[in-house]
Amino acid sequence: MLIHLKTVHRWAKTCEKEGLKCLKPKFGGGKHSKLTFNQLVELDNYIMKHKL
């Protein structure tokens, strides 16, 4: 699973300001993914394999 460097940088800066509690997801809106974690991993592997 790839995470963009900008996202990691944003997480690190937020964590420096707010502490480790900020790493807990905040589902304040929008729909949750209909894919399971395993399905997301499989999709990521497929995308990487086929260079999509």
Secondary structure by P-SEA (a helix, b strand, c coil): ccccaaaaaaaaaaaaacccccccccccccccccccaaaaaaaaaaaaaacc
